[in-house]
Amino acid sequence: MVNEPAFRHDRAGTPAAAWTPSIETLPPLHLPDSRTRLVVVGAHPDDETLGAAGLVRAAARAGWEVTVVTATAGEGSHPGSPTHPPALLADVRRRELRAAIDTLAPDARVACLDLADGDVAAHEDALVAALVEEVGTRGDDVVLCAPWRGDGHPDHEAVGRAAGVAAVRTDALLVEYPVWLWHWGSPEDVPWDRAARLDLGEAGRAAKRTAVAAHASQVRPLSPAPGDEVLLGPDLLAHFDRDGEVFLLLDEAVADDALDQVHRERPDPWQVESAYERRKRALTLASLPHERYRSALEVGCSVGALAVDLAGRCDRVLAVDDSEAAIDLARRRTARIAHLEVRRARVPEQWPEGRHDLVSISEVGYFLSPRRLDEVVGLSFSTLTDDGHLVLCHWRHQPVGWPLAGPAVHDAFLATGAPVLVEHHEPDFDLLVLGRPT
């Protein structure tokens, strides 16, 4: 069952004037010089125009590449319409979105994902995957702008959460814009210390009015018939007819528990006892140049199957993973191996101290953002002893919902100039053993 917003668009809300003193004192928002792409995502056509039209226009005028993504076609805005069934209304709203963006950034790319209006939360994983694909592997160049996660509308909040996860996975800079907050909320509901204001100027304000007017199905009645009433009346639109737009740049990390959820739902998510996985581990062990290692660090141990195998070749093994559920499963598997320690740690942020003559990074590199992977590369080699070995083994195909694939992960390590001691390629996975770069 879809959760309905606690507010109603057709009932009186907070007057626009109540927000003016707080908004006028906000510091200015500046487009960062280090970014060159803007991806704006909304739950419905018109969200991006109401909340971020000025930002779209400013980015386009600065020469940025601009993409606008709407999760749904907004077919549920008039459920009782006698003249516009959902399919027709969806077509209308897609065209309105294109027309609105044309007035702000004519060269922008516009995409509609056609998720179910009113039920975006049920499709968050698909939305995360779409946004990760849109941002790609160059997230350091991207400002990702989405509805505020506290906006009060379930679709808006679902899109905000999905954008937050996509930003974590890609290194995009997340910027959030309120829409319905202005209607139901009060100044006490806003984290003003993390808010900034983009000045539009007279030309920008006029362009935004034109863009808002392009969403005719929302700002004017569909027809005189009951059920076709205007959705966004003058009182609501007054919140967006300002000389500035408000954006939130929040400090709190967005929870990305996808891998933890996988381990909670299935005790053996990767089928570690399958013939494929057992053979891959056997090849990994056979590729190690030394018969015996003093100390090994395994990054991303999952349920601990490889850690058990490494323990047979090492005097000491430290296996780490960020997933609490995975750690619980790994500890059960390894409980009787005294020289194998399983520890929860998020890398690179909680990289374990100490030096090791073997570091194993297997099937985990593509679950890191590009920036975090680069940090892991540096930490891995700094952890290796002079005669140590780094073993890498990754699936070659593209994981859905993450920007990197196995070959790109291995390329990041090879870019250091580390000597390649063992190299093995198959259609489904790559295996490398590297020495410490000189």
LUMFITOR-448462 format. One record per residue: x, y, z of N, C-alpha, C, O, CB in turn. Coordinates in steps of 0.1 Angstrom, whole numbers, plus 5000, padded with zeros to 4 digits. Atoms other than C-alpha are relative to their C-alpha. Glycine has a CB too. Layout:
<recs>
XYZXYZXYZXYZXYZ/...
</recs>
This chain:
<recs>
500849885000500050005000500950125000501850135008499050005012/499249885001501450344990499650105012498450125014499750074987/500249904989501850595019499750134994500450184985501250015009/500449865005500050925012500750105008500950085020498550015000/499449894992501651255022499050045011497850035010500350124991/500949954989500351395055499350134997498450165004500950015013/500649875004499551725038499249984988499149884982501150104998/500850005012497151815011500350134992500550244997498550005003/499749885009497952044981498950095000499150214997500449954987/501149915002494452174981499550065013498450115014498849924993/500349944987494452285017501150105003502250094999499949905011/499149894997496052595031501349955007501249865016499350115009/498750044994499752555040500750135006500050235008500949934990/499249894995502552785053500150114990500450084978501449955004/499949895010502353125036501550024996502450005004499550135006/498749985005505353205014500850105008502050095010500050044985/499449904993506053515034500649965013501650025018499050115003/499450054988506753305065501449964999502249955009499149895006/498650055003509953175049501050114997502250094997499949904989/499249905006511253505036501250045009502350055005499250124997/498949964991513353615067501149905000502349945000499550035014/499050104999515153285069500849994987502049974986499449875004/499450025013515753255031501050124997502050104991499049984990/499349885004517053615027501450015006502350075001499350125002/498849994992519853565052501049884996502149875002499850005015/499150115003521353245036501250044992501250144985499249904992/498849975008524853245022499849954986498949874983501249925006/500250035014525153224984500649864997501549815003500750104991/499650125005525452894966500850034987500350104978498849904997/499149985011528352884941500249864993500449775000501350075003/499650125007528852624914501549975001502350054998499650014985/498650034997532052444923500850004987500449944977500249875007/499150005012534952494898500449864996500749844984501250095002/499550135003535852134901499049914993499349804989500549935013/501150085006532552014886499650064986499750184984498849995009/500349955013531452034850498749944995498249964984501149974990/501250065004528251824849498950015011499250005023500249854997/501149994991524851864865498949904996498549894985499350145000/501150095002522351584869498950035010499150025022500549855002/501249964992518951694883499049894999498649854988499450144997/501050115000516551424893498850055008498950115019500549875006/501349974993512851464903499249885001499449784994499350114993/500950114999510151234914498950014989498549914983499350005013/501049985010507651384889500450124991501150214996498650035007/499749885008507851624860499450125007498250135011499449984986/500249874993507851974875500850025013501050135017498550035002/499249994988509851894906501350084998501650175005500349865006/498849945003513051994890499950144996500850224999500749924988/500249865004511552314876499750085013500250195014498950014990/500349934987510052414910501250025009501450135014498949935007/499050004990513052334930501450054995502250105003500249875006/498649985005516052384907500150064986501150044980500749875000/500049945014515152564875501250104999501950104989498750074997/498949905000517652844884501349934999502249984992499950095012/498750085000520452584890500249944986501349954981500049895011/499950065014519652414856500550114991501450094983498749944996/499749895009519852754838501450055003502250074993499050115002/498649954997523052864857501049904995502149944990500150025015/499050105005524852534849500150004985501250004980499649865005/500049995014523852554813500850124995501650114985498650004994/499349885004525052914810501550005003502350074997499450125007/498650014997528352814826500749904991501949874993500249965015/499550105009528852554799500149865005500749774999501450044996/500050134995528152254820499149914991498249954984499550005014/500950105006526651934806498949985010499149955022500849864997/501150014991523151914820499149884996498849864984499250135000/501050115002520851604824498950025010499250045022500849865001/501250004992517351604838499449875000499049824989499050124997/500750134999515851274850498850015009498950065020501049905006/501250014991512351224863499749855002499749774992498850074993/500350144997511550904881498749954994498749834989500049985015/501350045005507950894871499550104989500150214988498949995011/500649915010505851054843498950085007498250165000499449924988/501049924993503551194870498549974996497750064996500250154997/501350045005500551004857498950005011497749995008500049874993/500950014989498951004891499550145006498950145016500549925011/500349874994498551384896498550035000498050105009500750114992/501449975000494851384887499249864999498749834989499650094987/500650145001493451034896498550004997498049904992500249935014/501450005003489851144892499750074987498550114985499350065011/500349935013490251314858499149924991499449814988501350044993/500850075010487451234834500550024986500049964976498550065000/499549975014489451374804501449954998501849934986500050154998/498750045002492951254810500349875008500749885020501050115005/499650124993493450884819501650005002502350084995499649884991/498649994996496950804833500950004988501950074988500349885009/499150005011498550714800500150134992501250174988499649884990/500049875007497451034783500750115008501450195003498650044997/499449904991498451244813501549985000502350085001499449995014/498650035000501851074813500750064987501750134988500349855001/499449945012502451174777500050155000501050224996499149964988/500049854999501351534784501150055009501850145005498650045006/499049954990503651564814501449984995502350064998499849935013/498750025006506651424795500350124990501450174990500149874993/499849895009506151684768500250135007501050225003498850014990/499949874993505751964793501450015007502050115007498950005012/498750004994508951854810501150054990501950134993500449875006/499149965011510851884777499950154997500950214995499849914988/500249855003509352224770500550095011501250195008498550034998/499449924989510252354804501550005000502150115002499549945014/498550005000513852244802500550074988501650134989500549855001/499549935012514152384767500150155003501050214997499049984989/499949864997513552724782501250045009501650155010498750055006/498949984990516352684807501349954995502350024997499749925013/498850065005518952464790499749924987499549794988500749905011/500550065012518052384754500849874996500349784989500150094988/499250115004520952134750500049895011500749795009501550054998/500050114990520151934781499349884995498449884987499250065013/500750125003519251574779499049975011499250005023501149885001/501150034991515951474795499649864999499449804988498850104996/500450145000514951124805498949985010499050045021501349915003/501150044991511850974821500249855002500249774993498650034994/499850154997512350634839498749935001498749805001500749995013/501350065000508550574840499849905011499149805009499849924986/500450084988508450424875498650045004498150144999501050035011/501449984996505050404891499850135009500450135019499449885007/500449884992503750744903499449965013498449895013499250104992/500650034987503050714940500749885006500449855018498649984999/499450134994505150394945501550004997502049894994499349884994/498650005004508750504938500849925011501849865007500550144999/499250074989509950354972500149854997501149795001499350025013/499950155004509250004958501049984990501349864987498649954996/499150015011511650074930501350075002502050114993499450044987/498849924997514550244948501349944994502150014989500250025015/498850075006517149984937500250034985501350064981500049855003/499949975014516250044901500450144997501150174988498749964993/499749865002516450414905501450035004502150114997499150095009/498649984997519850394922500849954988501850024985500349915013/499250055012521150184893499950094989500950124982499449864996/500249905011519750434868500950125002501550174993498650044998/499349884996521350724886501549975000502350064995499650065013/498650045001524750544890500449994986501550044982500249875007/499650015014524750464853500150144994500950174985499049924992/500049865006523950834845501250075004501850144996498750075005/498849934995526750964867501349944994502250014990500150005015/498850075006529250694855501250005009501050015022500350064987/498750014993532850664866500750135003501750135009500949914993/499449874997533551034867499150095009498850205005500250084986/500949934991531451134896500650135006499950215011499649915011/499449884995534051384907499750134992499950244997501549995001/500449895009532751604878498650045002498150134996500349964986/501449995000529151574888499450075013499850035024499449874998/500949964989526751774910498749934997498049944987499850165000/501250085001523751544916499050075009499250085021500249855005/501049924993520651744926498749935000498249884990499950144993/501250084999517551574940499150065011499650145019500449855004/500949964990514551634962500649975014501249875016498649944999/499550024987515351664999499449885006498249855004499650135009/500450124994515151345018498950025011498349925016501149925006/501149974990512851515044498950084995498250155002500750075011/501049915006510451675019498649975004497750055001500249994985/501450024996507351505033499249924990498149884994499450125004/500750085010506251335001500749874998501949874996499850084987/499350135001507050954999500849994987501949934987499149895001/499250015013508050974962501250095000502350054996499150044988/498949914999510251274968501149955009502349955006499650145005/499050054991511951114998500749884994501949864997499349975013/499350115006512550794979501050044990502149984989498949914994/499149965010514150974951501250065006502450045002499450114990/498949944992516251174976500949895005502249905005499550085011/499250114995517450854992500849934989502049904991499149895008/499350065011518250694959501250084995502250034992499049974989/498949915005520250994948501150005010502350015007499550144998/499050014990522050984981500949884999502149895000499450015014/499250125002523150624976500850014987502049974987499149884999/499249985013524150704940501250095002502250074996499150054989/498949914998526250994952501249935008502349955004499550125008/499050074993528050774977500849904991502049894992499449925012/499350105008528850504951500850074988501750004983498949914994/499349945012530050754924500850125003501650164994498950044990/499249884997531651044943499350134995500050234996501449994995/500749875004529051294930499750085012499650035023498749964992/500449904989528351604951498550005000497950054991500750144997/501450004999524851574964499550135005500050185015499549895010/500649884996522751884966498549975000497949924990500350124990/501550034999519051864977499250135000499650235006499849925013/500949885001516152094970498649965006498149855003499850054986/501450034995512852114990499050044990499250134982499850085013/501149975008509552124972498750025010498350135012499749904989/501250004992506652034995500350055014499350095022499349865001/499749944987508452145027499550145002498950175012501550005002/500449864999507552505019498550005003498050105009500350074987/501550004998503852405020499649955014498850015021499349914990/500550064988503652185051500950045012500550035024500049854999/499049984990506752295071500050145006499250225003501349964996/499749874994507952585092501550025001502249925000499350015015/498549985000511352745096500749915009501949885007500350145003/499350094991512152515125500349874994501149795000499149985013/499850135006512052215102501249994991501549894985498849964992/498949995010515052325081501350015006501550095015499850124990/498649994995518752265088500750124993501550104984500849874997/499649885007519552625079501650015000502150074991499550125007/498649994999523252585089500649924988501849944985500549945013/499550075012523652355058499250044988499349974978499849855002/500849965011521452555035500850124993501550194999498650055004/499449895008522552795007499050054990498049984987501349964993/501049945009520753024983500750044987501750104986499450135007/499549965013521253054946499250124995498050114992499949884990/500749885005520453404934499749984985500549944977500950135002/500550025013518453404902500250134991500550124979498649964999/500049875008518453774892498750014992497949914992501250004990/501349975006515653924872499849904988498849854985499950144995/500150095012516453724840499849855004499049784998501350014991/500250144995516753394859498649985006498049875004501049975010/501450014995513453464877499049994989498049924990499750115010/500950005011511753534845500049874992499049814988500350124990/499850135007513153214829499349895008498749805003501549974998/500750104992511853014858498550014999497849914999500550025015/501549985002508353164855499649934987498549874987499650155001/500350065013508353064819500049845001499249784995500950054989/499850144999509552714827498849945009498349835005501349965007/501150054992506952664855498750014992497949914993499850095013/501349995008504152784831499949894990498849864985500050144993/500050115010505252514807499349875005498949794997501449974995/500750124993503852254832498550045001498050045012500749975014/501449955000500352364821499049905007498149955014499550024986/501050094994498652044834500050015015499149965022500449854996/499849984986499852134869499650145005499150155016501449975004/500349864996499352514870498750054995498450164999501250084996/501449965005496052534851499149885001499649765000500150064986/500950125001492952314852500149934987500349994977498550055002/500150085013492852034827498850024992498850024980500149855004/501349975006489252114820499150065010499550065022499449884992/500949954990486252274837499349885008498649915018498950084994/500750114993485051924848500649975014501849995016500149874991/499550054987485351794884501049894998500949804990498849955009/498950095002488551604888501150054992502249994992499549874994/499049935008490451834865500550135006501050214999499550024986/499649884994491152104890501550035000502249934998499550005014/498549964999494452294892500649935011500149925022500150155000/499350064989497052114912500950105008500950105020500949894995/499249904994499452394919499450144999499650214988501550004994/500649865000497552714928500950115003502150085006498850005009/499149884998498853064933500750005014501950035014499250125000/499450004987499553014970501249905000502349935006499149955011/498950105001501752704963501150064991502350054994499549874994/498949955010503552864933500750125006501850155002499350044987/499349884994504353174954501349965007502250035008499150075011/498850054994506952954972501250004990502350004994499849875007/499050025010508852924940500250124991501050124982499749884991/499849875008508453274926500850105008500450205012498650064996/499049924992511453414945501250034992501349984981500449925013/498849965008514653574934501249915004502349935001500450145003/499050104996516553274949499449875002498349855006500850055012/500450144997516452894952500849955012502049995013500249914988/499350054988517352714984500449854998499649774993499050015012/499450145001519552404984500649965013501250055021501049994989/499450054988520752185012501249914997501149834988498949915008/498850075002524252045014500349935014500949995023501250084995/500150064987523951795043501349925002501949864993498849915001/498850074996526851635062499849855002500749775000500550065013/500250144996525251315073500149904988499649934977498649985006/499850095011526251015053498749924997497949905006501149895005/501250075004523650835033500349855002501349804998499750034985/499850144997523250475045499849924987498849934980499049955010/500050095011524050225017500249865005501349815006501150044989/499950144994523249885032499749894991499349784995499150005012/500450105010522749695000500749875002500149765002500350054986/499250124998525549445007499749945013499649815014501550034999/500450064987524549405043498649934998498449835004499950115011/501350065002520949335032500249874992499449774996499150104992/499750125008522249075007500449895010499949775009501150014990/499650104991523948895036498949975011498949865016501350045007/501150034991520948925059499049914994498449835001499350135005/501150085006518548775034500549864996499649774995499650084987/499550135004520848485023501349975007502250055007500250004984/498750044993523448305044501149974991502349974996499749885009/498950025009525448225013499750074987499450014977500249854997/500549935012524748504988500849984988500350004977500050155003/499250025012527648424965500249854997501149824988501450075003/499950145003527248044966501549955000502049904991499449974986/498650034999530747994979500449854999501649824996500550065013/499750145001530547614978499749954986499749834984499249925010/500250055014529647604941501349974993502450014998499350114992/498850045007532147454917500850124995502050124995499749904988/499349885006532847794901500850075011502050105009498950094995/499449934989533647954935501249925005502249985009499050045011/498950084994535747664948501249994990502350004995499549855002/498950005010537747654915500750135000502050144999499549974986/499449875000538348024916500950025013502050085012498950115000/499249994988539648004952501349914999502349955003499249965013/498950095002541847714943501150064990502350054993499649864994/499149935009543347914914500750115007501950145005499250054988/499449894992543948204938501149955008502250005008498950075009/499050064991545847984962501249954991502449974995499549895008/498950065008547847814934500850114994502050094990499449924989/499349895006548848164921501050075009501850155005499050104994/499149934990550548274953501449954999501749834999499549975015/498650045003554348274947500649935012501549855010500850124996/499450064988555248184983499149895005497949895005500350115011/500850114994554247864999499450045014498449995018501049885003/500449964987553948035033500250155002501150214997500849925011/500049864997553148385045499950035015499249955022498950084992/500149974986553648545078498750065005498150025015501250095004/501249934996550648765079499250054987499850104978500350135009/500849965011547748825055498850095004498350075015499449874993/501249924998545049085052499149984989499449994977500450165001/501150015010541849005034499050115001498450135012499349865000/500949895000539749305024498749954993498849914982500650134993/501350045006536049225018499949855001499749784991499950044986/499950154998535948875034498649944998498549814997500549975013/501350055002532148835030499849895011500049915023499749944986/500350114991531248495046501249925005501149835013498949904994/498850064995534848395051500649884993501549824999499849975014/499550125007535348115026501550014996502349924998499149974988/498649985004538648255011500950025012502049975012500150124991/499249984988539848355046500449865006501549845010499250085011/499750144996539647985056501149944992502049884997498749915000/499050055009541647885026501450075002502450005003499650014985/498849934998544248155032500749965013501949965015499850155000/499450044987544648045068500849884999501749865008498849985010/499150115002546147725055501350034995502249944995499349904991/498749965006548947915039500750115008501850165005499850054986/499649884993549448195065500149975015499349895021499150124998/499950014986550648215101498950085007498550055019501450055005/501149914994548048495108499250064988499850104978500750115009/500949945010545048615088499150105007498550075017499249894992/501049904996543048935094499050024989499550074978500750145005/501049995011539848935074499050115005498550105016499249874998/500949894997537649255073498950014990499149974978500950135001/501149975009534349345059499150115007499250135019499149874997/500849894994531949645063498649955004497950025011499950114989/501350044997528849435065499949925014500649825015499549904989/500250074988527749335100499549864999500049775006499150085010/500650135003525749045087501149914994501149794998498850014991/498950095005528748915067501049965010501449855011500750084988/499150034989530948945097499549895009500349805013500350135008/500650114991528548735118500249864993500549764999498550035003/499950135007528548465091501449954999501749845000499450024985/498650045001532348475087500549955013501349865013500850124995/499550044987532948445124499549855003500249775009499550095011/500550144998530748125125500849904992501249804997498549994996/499350095009532647975096501449985005502049885003500050064986/498650014996536048055111500349995015501450005019500750134995/499950004985535448015148501149915005501649945016498649965006/499150104995537747715152501550034995502449954998499649864996/498749975006540747875134500650115009500350235008500050044985/499549914990542748045162500850114994500750234999500949925010/499149895005545148245140499350084989499950154981501249944994/500849925009542248395119499150095007498250045015499249904990/500849904994540748715131499050064990499450104979500850115007/501049935008537448855116499650135007499250135018498849904997/500249874994536949225121499150084991499350084979501350075004/500849915008534349465110500850134998501250195007498650035006/499349885003535949765092499550054986499449974977501549985000/500349945013534950005064501350064994501950145001498950115002/498849945006537750075040499650094989498550084982500849884994/498749984994539450295033500050075014501050085020500850084991/500149914988538150495063500649935012501249995021498650045002/499650074988538950215089501149904996501049785001498849935006/499050105005541950055072500949965012501350045020501050074989/499350054988543749825097501450045000502150054989499949855001/498649974999547149925110500849874999500349765000500250075014/499150115001550149705105500449974986499950024976499349875006/499550045013552149545077499849864998499749785007501650035000/500350145003551449225059500849964987501050054979498449984997/499350055012553349015033499049944990499549894980501149905004/501050045009550048915017498850095002498350095013499749855001/501349934999547049135009499149954989499549944977500250164998/501050055010543948994992498850094999498250135009499649855005/501249925003541349204976499249934989499649934977500450154995/500750095010538748974959498550045000497950045011500249865004/501449975002535349064945499450115009498350105013499249875003/500449894991535149384965500350144994499650244997500649995014/499549875005536849654945498950084993498950214994501149994990/501149925007533749744924498950045009497950105004499549914988/500949954991531749804955500550125007499950175017499649895010/499549884995533850104962499850114989499750084977501649995003/500149895010533450454946501450014994502449974999499550135007/498749985006536250554922501050065009502250025010499950084987/499149934991537750784948500449915011501649915015499350135005/499750094989537550534976500949884995501849845002498849945006/499150105006539150274953501450054999502449985003499549954986/498749945001542050504946500750005014501949975015500050144994/499450004986542650534984500349865004501449845010499050065010/499750144997542450154988501249964993502049884999498849914997/498850045008545050114961501350055008502249975010500050064986/498949944993547450344980500249935013501449905017499950145002/499950064987546750185014500549854998501349805006498750005007/499650145002547149835000501549984998502149905004499349944988/498650015003550649894987500850055012501950005015500450074988/499349964988551650085018500049905011500949905020499450145005/500150104990550549795039501049884997501449815006498649945001/499150115004552749545019501450015005502050125005499949984985/498550004997556149445032500750004986500149984976500449885008/499249995012558949485007499949874991500049884979501550035003/500050135007558749114997498549954999498349834996500949905006/501450055000554949104999499349994987499850044977499250095009/500750025012552349014974498550055002498050035012500049854995/501449955000548949164965499249914990499649914978499950154996/500850095009546348924950498750074998498050115007499949865006/501349945004543349054931499249904992499849844983500350134992/500950095008540448854918498650064999498050085009499949865006/501349945002537349014903499249954988499849924977500250154999/500950035011534348934881500250104989500450224992498550005005/499849915011534749084847498850084996499050184989500549924988/501249945005531149184841499650125009500150145020498949904999/500449874993529449514852498949975011497849925007499450104990/501050024989527649484886499050114999499350234997500750015014/501149905001524249654884500050095012499950035024498649934998/500149914989524149964905501350065005501350145015499349935012/498749944997527850034908500750044988500549984977500849895008/499449955012530050234885501149924994501449934982500450145002/498850065004533050014883499849854997499049795003501150015010/500050145002533649664868501449955003502350035005499649964985/498850064996536449424876501350054992502250084998500049854998/498849955007538849524847500450145004501650175005499750004985/499649864996538649894858500650005014501550075017498750095000/499450014987539449794894501449964999502350025005499249895009/498650045001542549604883500850114993502050124996500049874992/499349895007543549894860500550105010501650165009499250064989/499649904990543650124891501249955007502150035011498850025010/498850054993546149894908501250004990502350034994499849865005/498950015010548249844876500550144997501750154993499549934987/499549865003548450224871501150045009501850145006498850105001/498949964991550850234900501449954995502449995001499849945014/498850065005553450044880500549885008501649845006501150115000/499650114992553449754904500349884990499649864980498949955009/499750115009555149444888499049895001498449865011501449945005/500950115001552849174876500749875001501649844992499150014987/499350134997553948834890499249894994499849794989500249985014/500950105006550948624879498850074994498350174999499549905012/501149945007548248704854499149894994499749804987500550104989/500850115004545248484847498650064996498050145004499749895010/501349955005542148574826499149894995499549804988500350104988/501050095005538948394820498850094995498850204999499549905011/501149925004535648504804499250075012498650185010499049924993/500749944989534148564839500850075011500250145018499249895006/499349934989536948674861501550024996502049954987500049925013/498549985002540548814861500749985014500150015024500250154995/499250034988543248714886501450064998502050034988500049855003/498649945000546448914893500749985013500049985023499950154996/499249994988549248884917501150104997501850094987500749865004/499149895003551349204920501050005012500749965023499250135000/499049974990554549294938499850145005499050224999501449974995/500149864995555149614957500750094989501850064985500750015014/499449915010555849904933501450055005501550085017499150124997/498749954996559450024934500050154999501050225002501149954990/
</recs>
